[in-house]
Amino acid sequence: LGWAGNWEAGFYGNSTMIVGSSGLSYTGLNVSGNKLQWGGYGQHQPHSVRRAINNPNSGIVYLRFISDFNSSSGGTDRLDLNLGGTTQASFGGNNSQEKMSILAGGLIINSTYSVYDLSLVVIQIDYTNNITKMWVKPTLSTFDYSNPGTPDAIYNNSIAFNQISLTFRSGGQIDEITVFKSIPSYLN
């Protein structure tokens, strides 16, 4: 796994995103650098960026990020997984219920957590067992990536992707986007 290019803008809305001068934090997670945030004006102006990633779409792949999605009406603030330029799944505000959710295969699977909360989100895509699981706000001191316990949302299929995109409408922010296949030793 690894990024296959730079972040690009200009494919949806007017794509005004900015790098904030300080990053987001989450208890138990070592963070560094800045955050990406909505940089637009007014309400309901969607802004997006995307980046290609080398993903073998096999075995188990993890995706982790810290988010504070401030606008979910209409399903806007989200992280999308794309394949060949087509969205395969979205994680974030995917409906008017404003819960952190998975949108995939025409289904919306809600967690009990609000998209308005600062949250660490961990996604496990298991290509061998054909299942995708999401944990929201896990306690990192006890979270075991090899045996993570009961997820907050489950999609009964795996999600192939080769691009990650972010879309914010009004005030969203994200930080520490990490994609990995083998669990780094510092996580266990």
Buried (B, 14 or more C-beta within 10 A) or exposed (E): BEEEEEBBBEEEBEBBBBEBEEBBBBEEBEEEEEBBBBBBEEEEBBBBBBBBBEBEEEEBBBBBBBBBBBBBBEBBBBBBBBBEEEBBBBBBBBBEEBBBBBBBEEEBBBBEBBBBEBBBBBBBBBBEEEBBBBBBBBEBEEBEBEEBEEBBBBBEBBBBBBBBBBBBBBBBBBBBBBBBEEEEEEBE
